[in-house]
Amino acid sequence: MGTPFISLLEPTRLDGYDRSRPHDQQPGHVPKTFCDAMSVREAVFVREQGVPLANEHDPDDARSCHWVMYASVHFTAEPELRDPATGEVIRPRRSETRSLPIGTLRVVPFPHPPHPQPGGRYVNNVLVEEDEETNDENDDDDGKKKKKQEEKEKKAAPARPRARTLTSVDEERQASALPFGADRPTTYHDGKEPYVKLGRMAVIPEFRGHHIAGQLWRAAKKWLEDNPTFFNPSVTELGMDQLKVGTPGDIPKWNGLVCCHAQESVVKLYEKWGFKVDEGMGKWYEEGIPHVGMFLRLRIKDGNPKV
């Protein structure tokens, strides 16, 4: 593996991206860096972890910053060819070096949807109601077969979110054009302070064990520390009314708080980077995978709100 390098893609329009198709079947105007990020995410989340392809790309992708790490890898472009009679080389092997995307992560700016509900199950970022379990041991064989077939068909079909009762916080935030509203407080979040969310961290299997994730996080961390006002909303573009504030001092402003919705299996990795598990946020499931909330505060220079 040659010397890895990292590319950054700042928020960009992704109009026309077809979430039902893989990264290499997208329109030509979609940035290559984003398609490379999706190639890693498809390898890890879709093929390895079983997340439906259509659920991997979401609306946050267009407003996020994406980091992609590449490795220079040698490929055989043309194999060696020998004379079958003499064994002499007729054509030598020709190799070339390509940049292979091997890891990615994204940082999503505020505002965010409400914190996940403890014990909740989310499909395509939507909280769904679980079916009531039945344990009727008196079903006859035909009934059991029919039930198993129905369950099989249900699993094969796309999950459909069910309606649920919204909390007052949910209703208030969803009623806003931009949900710069209060959230439920947790251990490390008061429910009001703006935060950015680290996510979609993935490294392809062949390159794990080389501290790729750590290098990606350090690159994102340095960028956040160097650009603390990048995600702060512009009063000129949005207006005071849409920001739901009365004075300039109330304009949402990022002060270094970083959140991640971590899969339970990688909590220790995030802890090495300084993140702490937010017990008050609880545990929930995304695409059937258990997640917990974690927070970290970066030291950043004070910056004025955008105007």
N, C-alpha and C positions, 0 to 999 in steps of 0.2 A: 504494500500500500504506500503510495506517495504521500507527500505532505498534504494533510487535509486543509480545506479552506471553507469559510462560512460566507454565505450571501444573505443579505437582508432585503426583504420586500416590504415596503411600507404600505399602509392601507391603499387599496386600489379597486377599481370597479371590476367585478367579475360577472358582468351581465352575459348571459348566454351559456354560463357553465351548466352543463347537464349532469345533475347529481346521480342520475341513473346509469351513467356511463363512466368507465374508468378514465384515469388521467390522460392516457395516450389516445383517447378518442374525443378530445375536446376541441372547440373552435380554435383557429390559429391566433386569434387576438388575446386569448387567455395567457397571462404572463408565464413564461417557461418556469420561472422560479416557483410559482405557485403549483404548477403541474408536478414539479419535482417534489415539492412538499407532500402533495397528495400521493405520489408514488410510494413514499415511505409510509404514510398513514394507511394506505390500502394494504401494503405488505404486512403491517403490524396489526392494525385494528380490524381490518376486514378479513383478510385471509388467515391470520393467526388467531385472533380473538373472536371472530365470528360476528362482528358488527355488520349489519346490512350496509351495502355500499351506498344506498340512497340516504342513509342517516349520517354518513361520515362528513360530508360537506354541509355547512350550515350558514345562516345569514351573518354570523360573527366573522366569518373568514374575510369578507370584504373590508371590514373596518379594523381588522387586526394587523399587527406586524408579525411577519413570519421570518424565522431564521432557518436556513437549510445548510447542512454541512455536506461537503462533497469530498470524495477521495479519488485520487488519480489511480485508475486501475488499468492494467495491461490486458488487452483482449486479443485473441487470435483472429485477425481479419481474414487471413487466407492460410489454410493448412499446408504443410509441406507435402510435396508430390514427388514420388520416387518412380523410377522405371521398374515395372514389375519383373522384367527379365534380368536386369543387372543390379538393381538395388540402388543405382546412382540417383542422386537428388536432381530432379528435373526443374523443380521450382521450390525455392526455399520458403520456409514459413514466414509470413508477414504479419507482424503484430502492430497494434496501435494503442495509444493511451486515450482513455475517455474519462470524463468526470462523472462519477457515479454518486447520486444523492444517497446518503447513508443515514441521515438523522435530521430531525426537524422539531421545532416547537413554535408556539405562537403566544403572543401577548394580546389579550382582548382589553380594550379600554372601557372605562365606565361610561354610561350607566349599565347595570346588569339586571337581569330578572331577579325576583326574590330568591333568597337562599333556599336550597332544596329542603323539602320537608323530611324530617327524620323518619327513616323507614320507607320513604317513598320510592316508587319505581318509575323511572323515566324512560320513555322511548322517543327518540328523535326530539329530545329536550322538552317533552310534554309529560306531565304527571298523569299516570293512568291508574285506573281502579283495577284491583285484582279480582278475578272471578272467585266466587265462593267455592270452596273445596267441598266435594261430596265424598262420603265414605260409606256408601251403601253396600254392605257386604252381601246383601241378598240378591244382587243382580244375577240373572241367569247368564249362561255363556253367550247367547246371542246379544244380550244387552251389553255385556262387557266388550264384545267385539265391536259393536256399534259405537260405544263410547270411546274406545281406543282409536277408531277410525276418525271420529269427530275431532279428537284431540290432535291427531296427526295432521289433519287438514287445517286445524286452527293454527298449529305451529308453522305450517308452511305458508300461511297467508300473512300479509303484512299486519303488524299490530295496529289496531285503531284506538286512538285515545278516547276515553270516555269522559263525559262531562263530570265535573266535580264542583263542590261548593268552594268558592273562592273566599279567602280570608279578607278582612278589611284592608290589610296591607296590599294584598294582590290586586284588589279592586282599585285602590288608589293609584298604584303604579301603572296598571294596565290602562287606566283612563287617561293617562298623560300621553302627549305626543312623544315625548322622551321621558322615560320613567326616572327622573331625578327626584325620587321620593324616598321616604324612610323605609327601612327594611326591619325585620325582627332582629334585635340585638343577639349576639352570640358571645362566646368567650373573648375573642380578640377583635370583634367588630361591633361598634356601637349602633349599627343599623343606619348610620348617616354618612360616615366618612367615605369619600370616593376611594376606590381601590382598582387596581388592574388585576387581571386574572391570567395566570400562567397555565397553559394547557396544550393538549395535542403533542405532548413530548413522546417521541418515538425514535427508536434506532433499529435498523434492520438486523435480523439475527446474526448474519455473518460478521458484523462489526461490533458486537457487544463485547464488553470486557476491555475496551480501549478508552474508557472515560469520555466517550463521545457526548453523552448527555451532559456531563459536567462542563465540557467546553462550550456547548450550546448555551447553557444557563449563564456561564460567565460572560459570554458575548451579549446576551440579552440584558443581563444585570448592568453591565458597563454602559450599554446604550441608554437604559432607563435612568441611570445616575447622571449621564451627560445630557439628557433631554427631558428633564422633569416636567416641563410645561407642554410637551408635545400633544398630550391628550386632553389638556384643559379646554373646555368649551369656549368658543368665541362669542362674546356678547353681540358683536356686530352681525354675525351670521345667524344666531338663534334668537336674540332678543331676550330681555329680562323676563317677559311673561312666560316664554316657553321654558326658560330655565327655572321657573317657579321661585324666583328670588325677588326681594324688594330693594336691596342695596348691593353695590359692588362687592362689599365684604362677604356677602352670602353666596357668591358665585362658586359652584363646585370647583375644588382645586385639589390636585393630587399631592399628597404629602409623603409618599414613599411606601404606602401600604400595598402589599402584594398578596394575592390569594391564589390558591390552587385547589382544584378538585382532584385529589390524588386517588388513584386506585390503591386499595389496601396493600397490594403486593409491593408497591414502591414507596411506601411511607418512609422507610428507613433512609432511602436515598435522599428524599427531600429534607429529612431531619439533618443529614450531613451538611446540607446547604444553609441550615439555620431556620428552616420552617418548623412551626409547631402545630400539632394537631389541635383543632378547635373543637373541644368536647361539646360545647354548646350547640354546634351546628349539627351534630349527630352523624349517623351513617345512612346512606341511601344507595340506590342502584341505578346505574346508567347503562342501558342496553344489557341488563342482567349482571353487570359487573359492580361489585361493592366499592363505594367511594367514601372518602372522608374529606372534610375541609381542613386546610392548613393555611397559616398566615406567616408572613415575614415582613419586617419593616426595613426599608433601605434608607441609608443616610443620603439625603439629597440637598442641594442648595435651594434656598428659598427663591421662588420665582413669582412674578406678578401674573394675575389672570390674563388670558388673551382678550384683546379688544379688537 
